[in-house]
Amino acid sequence: MPVFESLPDKPDLSDVFRAFPHTVPPLLVYHDYVLRHDQSPFSVAEREIIAAYVSGLNSCAFCFGSHKIIASTFGIEEDLIENLLVDPAQSDVDPRMVPVLSFTRILTESPSKVTDEHRRAILDAGWPEQAIFDAASICGLFNLMNRIVEGMGVTTSAAIQQAQRARHKRESDARVETDTYQQYGRRIGVINE
């Protein structure tokens, strides 16, 4: 017997959002602010790296795969993101991102163990203070999303990831930077403006 009568056996995130839409619109607005606003010192690609990295640390296959694919549309090799989970310092990531990823790892795994030394390492790598806040915000958002996804039983598959790659390639080919998360909400019917 299925747990959720309102969801298919293997729900997609859009199924969950349509079944439980009450908090989805502000959540998608927050996604846009955190991942797409133009005042961040991080590029969109770097923010997607952080999102995928946190999701990988949490073993959230759906979010890890989705954000690895999105990062690839901004020029990041998917193998680079896979390698980050082994050791960011030994990967091909921009060296300035290594302390950012170290900070998000600790913030994900043991939040109370983040120290001024971790924050200072981000500044010493050349990032402004805003980078610390943005990294913490992306980390927090994806710890939340990973728990929603895993808690609701959202799954991924090669077919789902292939469809995501195709959609993001079409957007890239059409010179659309990427769908905003609010546009996604409109497309799936949870934002009606």
Helices and strands as residue ranges (DSSP letters): H 13-19, H 24-36, H 44-57, H 61-73, H 78-84, G 88-90, G 95-97, H 98-109, G 111-113, H 116-124, H 129-151, H 158-173, H 181-188
